[in-house]
Amino acid sequence: MKNSTPAGSAPFVEGIVNRLSPFSVEDTLARLEEAIHSRNLILFAHIDHGKEADKVGLIMPQTHVLIFGNPKAGTPLMIASPLIALDLPLKVLVWQDGDKRVWVSSTSATYMKARYGFPEELLGNIAGADTMIEQTLQG
């Protein structure tokens, strides 16, 4: 399927959910980090791609990746479908487009289920991340 970018929206990539954030990049990151911690998830890493680009003399809009999860939820998925370890722990991208809008992008749980074919009863192990992101972006 061809990627397209309708005016006023984030690029389409199969399996990726793009959500417009009503908050600044900094506030969006702070809210997501708080949501991760409040749900007893582990924030494994925060990658600031813009900062790293700056170190090598390149300029890019703000682009951050939070890597998070819970081994109790992720391990059964990896046992059922080892290749899902390529997408676990979960990741959420917070980025700013050329019009200064802030987006939050992540891979949908249902897409990962279809991609890796793990049992339906394990979908709940990662589906809560979609809900967490949606709730975080609500005022």
C-alpha positions in Angstrom: 0.0 0.0 0.0 1.3 3.4 -0.9 2.0 6.0 1.8 0.1 9.2 1.5 -0.1 12.4 3.5 -3.4 14.2 3.3 -3.3 17.9 4.2 -3.3 18.4 8.0 -2.4 14.8 8.9 0.5 12.6 9.6 1.9 10.2 7.0 0.0 6.9 6.6 2.0 3.8 7.4 0.1 0.5 7.8 -0.2 -0.5 11.4 0.8 2.9 12.8 -1.7 5.0 14.7 -1.0 8.8 14.6 -2.7 11.0 17.1 -2.6 14.7 17.2 -1.5 16.0 20.6 -3.1 19.1 22.1 0.1 19.7 24.1 3.6 20.8 23.4 6.3 18.2 22.8 7.6 18.6 26.3 4.2 18.4 27.9 3.2 15.4 25.8 6.4 13.6 26.8 5.9 14.5 30.5 2.3 13.2 30.4 3.3 10.0 28.7 6.2 9.4 31.1 3.8 9.9 34.0 1.2 7.6 32.5 3.9 4.9 32.0 5.1 5.2 35.6 1.6 5.4 37.1 0.7 2.1 35.4 3.8 0.4 36.9 5.4 0.0 33.5 9.1 0.4 33.0 10.5 3.3 30.9 13.5 1.5 29.4 14.7 4.5 27.3 14.0 7.9 26.1 15.7 8.6 22.8 15.9 12.3 21.7 16.7 12.0 18.0 16.8 15.8 17.6 19.5 16.1 20.2 21.6 13.4 18.6 21.2 15.0 15.2 22.4 18.3 16.7 25.5 16.6 17.9 26.5 15.7 14.4 25.6 19.1 12.9 22.2 18.2 11.5 18.9 19.9 12.3 15.6 18.1 12.6 12.2 18.8 14.2 11.7 17.5 17.7 11.5 13.7 17.6 11.5 11.5 20.7 11.0 7.8 21.2 9.9 6.4 24.5 10.6 2.6 25.0 8.4 1.0 27.7 6.8 -2.1 28.8 6.4 -4.8 31.4 8.3 -8.1 31.3 5.3 -9.8 32.9 3.1 -8.8 29.9 5.7 -9.0 27.1 7.4 -12.3 28.0 4.3 -14.5 27.2 4.0 -12.7 23.8 7.6 -13.5 23.0 7.2 -17.1 24.1 4.2 -17.5 21.8 5.8 -15.6 18.9 9.5 -15.0 19.3 9.8 -12.5 16.4 7.6 -10.0 18.3 10.7 -9.3 20.3 11.6 -7.1 17.3 8.8 -4.8 18.4 9.0 -5.2 22.2 9.3 -3.4 24.4 6.6 -1.1 23.1 7.6 2.3 21.6 5.8 5.6 21.3 7.0 8.3 19.0 6.4 12.0 19.9 7.3 14.3 17.0 6.7 17.7 15.6 5.8 18.2 11.9 6.7 21.1 9.7 3.6 23.1 10.8 4.7 22.7 14.5 1.9 20.3 15.3 2.7 17.6 17.8 2.0 14.0 16.9 2.1 10.8 19.0 2.6 7.7 16.9 2.6 4.0 17.9 2.1 0.6 16.4 -1.4 -0.7 17.0 -1.8 -3.8 19.1 -4.2 -5.3 16.6 -1.6 -4.8 13.8 1.0 -6.6 15.9 -1.4 -9.5 16.5 -2.0 -9.8 12.8 1.7 -9.4 12.0 3.0 -11.9 14.6 0.0 -14.2 14.9 0.0 -14.6 18.7 -3.1 -16.0 20.4 -6.1 -13.7 20.8 -6.0 -14.2 24.6 -2.6 -12.4 24.7 -3.8 -9.3 22.9 -4.7 -7.7 26.2 -1.0 -7.8 27.2 -0.3 -4.9 24.9 -3.7 -3.4 24.0 -3.7 -1.3 27.1 -0.9 0.8 25.6 -3.3 2.2 23.0 -5.8 3.2 25.7 -3.0 4.7 27.8 -1.9 6.9 25.0 -5.5 8.0 24.1 -6.2 8.9 27.8 -2.9 10.8 28.1 -3.8 13.0 25.2 -7.1 14.0 26.7 -7.1 17.2 28.7 
